[in-house]
Amino acid sequence: MRVDFFRHNKVSEAQLQKIVELKNTVWPYGIDSQKDWINTHMNNTDYHVVLEDNGTFLAYACLININVFSSEESSAPFLGIAGVCSKTQGQGHGQKIMKEIVNFLRKNELKGLLFCKKELAPFYSKAGFLISKINFESNKPDIFAMSVNHEESNNLQFYNGNLF
């Protein structure tokens, strides 16, 4: 079993097909809808992350380049972690891919941000994410921002893009 990181512009059609099939088992919106989401939300320098075992994709996430803004009118680059899914639950695949993402972010001195429902916060905390004070807009009150490799600031920080 291994975790691979592919830039969006380097992912093959066969890999993309496996990714959308895996995503569709968790969120059954249809293969075309999954491809549309990827093509609409991902840029060439974003990453696809897969946990693979003998050619089978067991878990997936994507890392999307975003900016977090501060009250000082500056911005900081982050990688937004999105589309986290696993073919099966309870096998440790989700934790494995998330821990590899945390290692990747720390090794490359990159900041990571994700949004999750309250009940998923312990899962992401176990992988190394912390609940963040970064502000964001959501019409759902039970959504948390969680970050890794990011020092909280006394300055107001906010993310104003789509929640992923």
Beta strands, then each sheet from edge to edge (+ up, - down):
strand 1: 2-7
strand 2: 47-53
strand 3: 56-70
strand 4: 75-86
strand 5: 112-117
strand 6: 130-131
strand 7: 135-136
strand 8: 143-148
strand 9: 157-159
sheet 1: 1+ 2- 3+ 4- 5- 8+ 6-
sheet 2: 1+ 2- 3+ 9- 7-
end
